[in-house]
Amino acid sequence: MIMARIVIAAHKPYWTPEDSLYLPVHVGAANSDTQLNFQRDDEGENISASNPRYSELTALYWAWKNLKDEDALGLAHYRRHFAGRGERGVLSGAEAAQMLERCPIILPKKRNYYIETVGNHYAHTFDAAHLDVVRDVLGELSPESLPAYEKVLSARGAHIFNMMLMRRDLFDEYCSWLFPILFEVEKRLDFEGMTAFEARVVGRLSELLIDAWLNTKGYDYIECPVMSTEKTNWLKKGGGFLAAKFLGRRYTESF
């Protein structure tokens, strides 16, 4: 059976599945006084200190650089998982292996925005200039990906959350492509005056890049529903979405 591992990005004590598929990782451990009984992301080769800007991606980077024996690697969040028939409705290791036998890449179901494009949604909720920074960096480091990036921005749905599970060779290929781009984007962004929420911009922008990479490469993937361990306040979430689009109120917190 395929040996897969999904690292769970967590910054505080929280329930995690006992299935061996999962490895909880304390993200931003280099900046934290909290002691969690999780794998720390500041051990081995890491970018833990950059967690305030990269969010869950410090767990992704740690897995890429430090987990060597797995056939497939991926990322989930402490409160957001791929759905399945495992503990508390979370994807089980057996299910993940079966899916990987069918296809080498598993992604969360696309989020559809319906009334606006992905690019417009970002511009309404954050700073549209960030999209131009990504565009410039792609033009220099991965020009072949620019058409796919533009396609992502003009679409009305995208694979978000930075969640995935990929066969090892494709995971390595993706991370080898992604992180040099993000490091250069980070250098060109102006963080002066950003709130802590806004400063998580590098991790946020990376959500726009996985589809650009996939569309450029033409790799097959299958989608898996996402489940949350916490109740979603759809009134607040929907209200924030509409206020951003029609009233120009940018996001100031996660929903």
Buried (B, 14 or more C-beta within 10 A) or exposed (E): EBEBBBBBBBBEBBEBBEBEBBBBBBBBBBBBEEEBEBBBBBBEEBBBBBBBBBBBBBBBBBBBBBBEEBBBBBBBBBBBBBBBEBBEBBBBBBBBBEBBEEBBBBBBBBBEBEEBBBBBBBBBBBBEEBBEBBEEBBEEBBEEBBEBBBBBBEBBBBBBBBBBBBBBEBBEBBBEBBBEBBBBBBEEBEEEEBEEBBBBBBBBBBBBBBBBBBBBBEBEBEBBEBBEBEEEEEEEEEEBBEBBBEEEBBBEEEE
